[in-house]
Amino acid sequence: MTVRILAAGDHFVLNRLFVDALRELDVAGDRADARLPELDIAELTLPWPVEPFGPVAEVREASGSEDELIGALRGVEICVTQMAPLTERVLAACPDLRLFCVSRGGPVNANLEAATAHGVAVTFAPGRNATATAEHTLGMILAAVRRIPSTHGELMSGVWRGDYYTYDSVGPELDGGTVGLVGYGAIGGKVARMLAGFGARVLVFDPYAADDGYAERVSSLDELLSRSTVVSLHARATPETSGMIGAAQLAAMPEGSVLVNCARGGLVDYEAVCDALESGRLFGAAFDVFPEEPLPKDSRLLTAPNVVMTPHLAGASKETAQKAARIVAADVGRHLRGEPLAHCANPEVFRLR
């Protein structure tokens, strides 16, 4: 028997990474006991990140078109992808599809309700970018507290700013300082362990997190904000966390503190951040994510003082792409062997089949 698979990669999670990970299923011992069928793998390359992702029909953060995907999915049982749009229209046009694997921390480009109704299981790849995002977060903290980007830019333009050495212009050290983490999942936990190596005291606000010995739990967001010189956000975007850091929360932080967000743009009121930076309430801020991406040319963040910004690439590393492909390929193997999926976003689909 032969199973048709579509690898719908892009310019980050490459098709060859998907194909290599899927081919490894053949040499892992499964072929010997005839539990896995032959794999017929077709390829489709989506334009992300050369072209920004965006909404496609009813799903968000997707790349490529419904028509292109429908054409590529004819006769396909399994699709592995990062950005392809799994919409109601795609599902209705592709009756052979049974498994849609999204190599991201969450399947935001998949209509889960429609997938369930059409009998398609959707998987995802939790933790794929935890190390990369944690390392980037630490870099952003250091860049903001030591003014590395702004001083580098001025030096490159021929300006030597010795006045940055004045007491009121320098930032705090991490050693002996207090860093507050809002959200303590895979990424937050790695950030805490890295900060421990710097000698920082780490506070955590996350009602659902377990203690691991690297951080002190606090009972409220206000307590964390009032005690932290640096605050780094690692919460998921939910209705409860939308706009969780606004003017009132920034006012609760010690004067001269730093805010870092490598999680989701919707967590922060960026207008309030610009006000706090311009007034001097905040020493600095560092952001990898924004409520509108790409960042608008008239954004106040482009002129606010001591802001470090990167274009939503905290999770970008070669290892992230490799892990993503391996995680989804492992669930493809489980599907082919008739085993429970490890990372299924709509497990109710199996009760309806």
Stockholm file with secondary structure:
# STOCKHOLM 1.0

chainA/1-353         MTVRILAAGDHFVLNRLFVDALRELDVAGDRADARLPELDIAELTLPWPVEPFGPVAEVREASGSEDELIGALRGVEICVTQMAPLTERVLAACPDLRLFCVSRGGPVNANLEAATAHGVAVTFAPGRNATATAEHTLGMILAAVRRIPSTHGELMSGVWRGDYYTYDSVGPELDGGTVGLVGYGAIGGKVARMLAGFGARVLVFDPYAADDGYAERVSSLDELLSRSTVVSLHARATPETSGMIGAAQLAAMPEGSVLVNCARGGLVDYEAVCDALESGRLFGAAFDVFPEEPLPKDSRLLTAPNVVMTPHLAGASKETAQKAARIVAADVGRHLRGEPLAHCANPEVFRLR
#=GR chainA/1-353 SS CEEEEEEEECSSSCHHHHHHHHHTTTTTTTTTTTCSCEEEEEEEECCTTTSCCEEETTEEEECSCHHHHHHHTTTCSEEEESSCCBCHHHHHHCTTCCEEEECSSSCTTBCHHHHHHTTCEEECCTTTTHHHHHHHHHHHHHHHHTTHHHHHHHHHTTCCCGGGGSGGGCCCCSTTCEEEEECCSHHHHHHHHHHHHHTCEEEEECTTCCCCSSSEECSCHHHHHHHCSEEEECCCCCTTTTTCBSHHHHHHSCTTEEEEECSCGGGBCHHHHHHHHHHTSEEEEEESCCSSSSCCTTCGGGTSTTEEECSSCTTCCHHHHHHHHHHHHHHHHHHHHTCCCSSBSCTTHHHHC
#=GC SS_cons         CEEEEEEEECSSSCHHHHHHHHHTTTTTTTTTTTCSCEEEEEEEECCTTTSCCEEETTEEEECSCHHHHHHHTTTCSEEEESSCCBCHHHHHHCTTCCEEEECSSSCTTBCHHHHHHTTCEEECCTTTTHHHHHHHHHHHHHHHHTTHHHHHHHHHTTCCCGGGGSGGGCCCCSTTCEEEEECCSHHHHHHHHHHHHHTCEEEEECTTCCCCSSSEECSCHHHHHHHCSEEEECCCCCTTTTTCBSHHHHHHSCTTEEEEECSCGGGBCHHHHHHHHHHTSEEEEEESCCSSSSCCTTCGGGTSTTEEECSSCTTCCHHHHHHHHHHHHHHHHHHHHTCCCSSBSCTTHHHHC
//
